[in-house]
């Protein structure tokens, strides 16, 4: 691609558009090792630290939720002890020592514990909320990768168009010098062309640096150092937005957006927390049992020695709170306030998603309109450049007019390429805003890439 641009710099300005197409086509010969959008997404899924952290958080949330089930299951424990004692008394002819051991197995089964059952219900809702958060993280990766992918392509286009403009300005500078040498033009034309050439040279350096930065960002996202995005087929027609109604997209968002689901589950959990706090007034009932084996010295036996006792018991344990210093009442007040906060958070999330979905929808429509306008502007700028070149040759236009027309043409081409990328990413953002984005949505865009 670099060699192609070098040759492009040496061509007359009237051949620059054709040479630019040839340079791009030549550059495509080196895309055999380039990667598509889907390929880089698969690489990012197993490397992106943000998504990996979200997955581990989801696993931790599931484990935490599973802990709540323990409050409904039996509990068992084993305990053991050994004691040694020595008695040295003036009433006894000699000191006396003894030892005792005991082993006990105890178990309990909750029969009526309303707070534990409510905690178990909260855990199930928490698992759903955690899964929704993971879904949001996966959708975010799709958008971040697509944006980084097209940022690289946009930077490549900027460098290509800047190189083509540099070649055109260089040719115009050479023509101005020739005209000055033969006396058909003033030194002003040469200086104007030289100033424009120096400006384009600075722009080319900036474009090279921008391309390096964009490539580094994409490499960091996908975990490789040779990421090379496939370019778009040009001209490209982005897929139509379906359904073609902002209200329909909002309805989809309100029906199944992961953020709304997570906020809804947070509200439900807050409501259960209020019920759990109120359950502090209620009694509890457990089934308890114990089996104990002990050995201890006995002075009643004949002869005295160690006695072994086996004790088994089973029964019901009832507990009724009577007064806890108003702790339960104040806890209920706290949870009621948190419940209202969760309700307000849900409403805020719903409003934000509604607004974001509408903005994304109209942004896609605006972007599509901008693409059509820039396509028309590209044709008009090409015609304007040709007219200015002809006018310069016959003496009705000056050198600066041609330079401005060249700059306008290549600026329009760069803006057109960027607008096309923005439309494609905007469609993904629209699906993300409505909560409908999934990896399959990358395939239609992937089909627009040159291979």
Secondary structure by P-SEA (a helix, b strand, c coil): caaaaaaaaaccccaaaaaaaaaaaaaaccccccccaaaaaaaaaaccaaaaaaaaaaaaaaaaaaaaacccbbbbbcccbbbbbbbbbccccbbbbbbbbbbbbbbccccccaaaaaaaaaaaaaaaaaaaaaaaaaaaaaaaaaaaaaaaaaaaaaaaaaaaaaaaaaaaaaaaaaaaaaccccaaaaaaaaaaaaaaaaaaaaaaaaaaaaaaaaaaaacccbbbbbbccccccccccccccaaaaaaaaaaccaaaaaaaaaaaaaaaaaaaaacccbbbbbbbbbbbbbbbbbcccccccbbbbbbbbcbbbbbbbccccaaaaaaaaaaaaaaaaaaaaaaaaaaaaaaaaaaaaaaaaaaaaaaaaaaaaaaaaaaaaaaaaaaaaaccccaaaaaaaaaaaaaaaaaaaaaaaaaaaaaaaaaaaacccccccaaaaaaaccc
